Amino acid sequence: MTMSSPTLAFLGTGNLATAIVKGLLAQQAYRPSDLTCTSQHGVTAQKLALATGISFEPDLPRLLAMADTVVVAFKPQSLAGADPRLAELTAGKLIISVLAGKKLDRLAQFFPQARNIVRTMPNTPAAIGAAITPYCSLRSLTAVDQAIVTKILGALGQHLPLAEEYMDAVTVVSGSGPAFLFEFVAALRDGGITAGLPPAVAEKLALETVLGAAKLLAHTGTTPEILRDQVVSPNGTTFAGLQAMTKGQFRATIQEAVLAGARRAAELSRA
Ligand SMILES: NC(=O)c1ccc[n+]([C@@H]2O[C@H](COP(=O)([O-])OP(=O)(O)OC[C@H]3O[C@@H](n4cnc5c(N)ncnc54)[C@H](OP(=O)(O)O)[C@@H]3O)[C@@H](O)[C@H]2O)c1
């Protein structure tokens, strides 16, 4: 049996890169011998290589020599200090960046000879293959590169091509969105405790209710407003609760949270 050379290289091997590698191998989209990786200090890369059977290559020229596609998966703040040899070594390669807030034109300064650059914005459910990942590219993707992007982002969950102008809003809606939802679950749990439930019961009810409601929404394909109205009877308990939410300006508060996050994303992507 002949061993193939790694065609997909990972620069950075933290939480997200680990989720991608594990997803790709679980889906048999790539074999371990197709994947190679490095990290700043080598420890996380060696750990990932040991856990999954992919190769660890600390030497940058050797890492990138055979690679066709490079997943850039370090922290956004590491970009400025990244190895300057990357500019030459990534010539002709497809770059897939998961760096939050780093624009295509900024990425193009670091990878000027890449055949194309894809900017993505995964969210934390990526860790269990349940992400939604909007992405955009510097130039139109060829059919071959589109297939590569689909395969790699598919390891994290769903993916959605979108114009770059939407990326700041995306960063807060789907990027920060899980945190907003966790905050809602915590509030529902705390409300349950205040209403007299034992904490463990309130926690389970809050989680399972959000999970079940989200599944119902996805399953029915209808709007949240229609499903909400199906729970409301005139002057009933849900009605009373929703009235309290309106009085507390729930929708306006969430809208302001999204706008504040989008403003911050715009500031950060200019940095
Ligand atoms: N986690 C998510 O769900 C999520 C969601 C959206 C976007 N992202 C994006 O994903 C990226 C990675 O996040 P993470 O949570 O996976 O980070 P992380 O767990 O902190 O891992 C960062 C990795 O980058 C490596 N690294 C740092 N500088 C490097 C360099 N110059 N060259 C090569 N490797 C370098 C680190 O190496 P050492 O371990 O050797 O120091 C480590 O393996 C970020 O850009 C973030 O914006 C993550």
The ligand as an SDF file (V2000), in Angstrom:
LIG
                    3D

 48 52  0  0  0  0  0  0  0  0999 V2000
  -13.4770   27.6950   19.1910 N   0  0  0  0  0  0  0  0  0  0  0  0
  -14.4760   28.0680   18.3790 C   0  0  0  0  0  0  0  0  0  0  0  0
  -15.5810   27.5300   18.3890 O   0  0  0  0  0  0  0  0  0  0  0  0
  -14.2730   29.1840   17.3920 C   0  0  0  0  0  0  0  0  0  0  0  0
  -15.3750   29.7980   16.8040 C   0  0  0  0  0  0  0  0  0  0  0  0
  -15.1660   30.7920   15.8400 C   0  0  0  0  0  0  0  0  0  0  0  0
  -13.8810   31.1240   15.4660 C   0  0  0  0  0  0  0  0  0  0  0  0
  -12.8360   30.5130   16.0830 N   0  0  0  0  0  0  0  0  0  0  0  0
  -11.4890   30.8870   15.6650 C   0  0  0  0  0  0  0  0  0  0  0  0
  -10.6570   29.7580   15.6600 O   0  0  0  0  0  0  0  0  0  0  0  0
   -9.3250   30.1680   15.9210 C   0  0  0  0  0  0  0  0  0  0  0  0
   -8.7130   29.2270   16.9170 C   0  0  0  0  0  0  0  0  0  0  0  0
   -9.4750   29.2390   18.1040 O   0  0  0  0  0  0  0  0  0  0  0  0
   -9.2880   28.0710   19.1810 P   0  0  0  0  0  0  0  0  0  0  0  0
  -10.3660   28.2570   20.1840 O   0  0  0  0  0  0  0  0  0  0  0  0
   -9.1550   26.7590   18.4850 O   0  0  0  0  0  0  0  0  0  0  0  0
   -7.8480   28.5250   19.7820 O   0  0  0  0  0  0  0  0  0  0  0  0
   -6.9050   27.8030   20.8110 P   0  0  0  0  0  0  0  0  0  0  0  0
   -7.5650   26.5680   21.3490 O   0  0  0  0  0  0  0  0  0  0  0  0
   -6.3800   28.8170   21.7620 O   0  0  0  0  0  0  0  0  0  0  0  0
   -5.6710   27.3140   19.8940 O   0  0  0  0  0  0  0  0  0  0  0  0
   -4.8170   28.2000   19.2390 C   0  0  0  0  0  0  0  0  0  0  0  0
   -3.7840   27.3590   18.4660 C   0  0  0  0  0  0  0  0  0  0  0  0
   -3.0120   28.2390   17.6460 O   0  0  0  0  0  0  0  0  0  0  0  0
   -1.6440   27.8690   17.7860 C   0  0  0  0  0  0  0  0  0  0  0  0
   -0.7990   28.9990   17.3860 N   0  0  0  0  0  0  0  0  0  0  0  0
   -0.6580   30.2250   17.9540 C   0  0  0  0  0  0  0  0  0  0  0  0
    0.1780   30.9960   17.2150 N   0  0  0  0  0  0  0  0  0  0  0  0
    0.5500   30.2470   16.1450 C   0  0  0  0  0  0  0  0  0  0  0  0
    1.3830   30.4660   15.0270 C   0  0  0  0  0  0  0  0  0  0  0  0
    1.9980   31.6600   14.8370 N   0  0  0  0  0  0  0  0  0  0  0  0
    1.5500   29.4600   14.1200 N   0  0  0  0  0  0  0  0  0  0  0  0
    0.9310   28.2680   14.2880 C   0  0  0  0  0  0  0  0  0  0  0  0
    0.1270   27.9990   15.3320 N   0  0  0  0  0  0  0  0  0  0  0  0
   -0.0650   28.9740   16.2490 C   0  0  0  0  0  0  0  0  0  0  0  0
   -1.5230   27.4410   19.2230 C   0  0  0  0  0  0  0  0  0  0  0  0
   -0.3300   26.7170   19.3510 O   0  0  0  0  0  0  0  0  0  0  0  0
    0.3160   26.2700   20.7770 P   0  0  0  0  0  0  0  0  0  0  0  0
   -0.7320   25.4060   21.4310 O   0  0  0  0  0  0  0  0  0  0  0  0
    1.5230   25.5440   20.3820 O   0  0  0  0  0  0  0  0  0  0  0  0
    0.5630   27.5440   21.5320 O   0  0  0  0  0  0  0  0  0  0  0  0
   -2.8030   26.5840   19.3320 C   0  0  0  0  0  0  0  0  0  0  0  0
   -2.5950   25.3080   18.7680 O   0  0  0  0  0  0  0  0  0  0  0  0
   -9.3950   31.6170   16.3740 C   0  0  0  0  0  0  0  0  0  0  0  0
   -8.8970   32.4240   15.3350 O   0  0  0  0  0  0  0  0  0  0  0  0
  -10.8460   31.8870   16.6040 C   0  0  0  0  0  0  0  0  0  0  0  0
  -11.1860   33.1980   16.2100 O   0  0  0  0  0  0  0  0  0  0  0  0
  -13.0050   29.5770   17.0460 C   0  0  0  0  0  0  0  0  0  0  0  0
  1  2  1  0
  2  3  2  0
  2  4  1  0
  4  5  1  0
  4 48  2  0
  5  6  2  0
  6  7  1  0
  7  8  2  0
  8  9  1  0
  8 48  1  0
  9 10  1  0
  9 46  1  0
 10 11  1  0
 11 12  1  0
 11 44  1  0
 12 13  1  0
 13 14  1  0
 14 15  2  0
 14 16  1  0
 14 17  1  0
 17 18  1  0
 18 19  2  0
 18 20  1  0
 18 21  1  0
 21 22  1  0
 22 23  1  0
 23 24  1  0
 23 42  1  0
 24 25  1  0
 25 26  1  0
 25 36  1  0
 26 27  1  0
 26 35  1  0
 27 28  2  0
 28 29  1  0
 29 30  1  0
 29 35  2  0
 30 31  1  0
 30 32  2  0
 32 33  1  0
 33 34  2  0
 34 35  1  0
 36 37  1  0
 36 42  1  0
 37 38  1  0
 38 39  2  0
 38 40  1  0
 38 41  1  0
 42 43  1  0
 44 45  1  0
 44 46  1  0
 46 47  1  0
M  CHG  2   8   1  16  -1
M  END
$$$$
